[in-house]
Amino acid sequence: MKTFTLLLTATFFIIYTSAAIAQPEQKPFKGTYVNDEHQFSLTLNLYENDLEAPGFSFLGKMGGYLHGRGIYGTWFLTEHHIKGKKATLRMSNDSGSDAQTIEFTQLTDSTFSYRTIGGNEIKKAKGQKLVKTTSQMIFKRTSYR
């Protein structure tokens, strides 16, 4: 009987720990998100300021940044709010001259909707001009960092 109890306890322990390990972390706003069409890369951790933007280590740790070949400059997360599957992001460019509010909504585990609020300030270089980028995009999570 003692062996049976020990075996039963060990079995429950193995099942419990396996289930705990198999569960992905429920943090939809932590990771790297990419829009291939416009060449945007958004890196976020809205749960802890532990990110360092490449080339901007002097700014210290932050909750997120947006950059890529399709964007003029780097944009830094200055504030955010999470409500369910939607995060409202406030970002400022690397010169501090422009700011943008973005609604970032989880559609599936790895697909997110990006929508600017109140106009669009994020620009890209096209020829020798700066033009505003599109105000709605779909991002795919490529890493859970």
Order of alpha helices (4+ residues) and beta strands (2+ residues): alpha-beta-beta-beta-beta-beta-beta-beta-beta-beta-beta
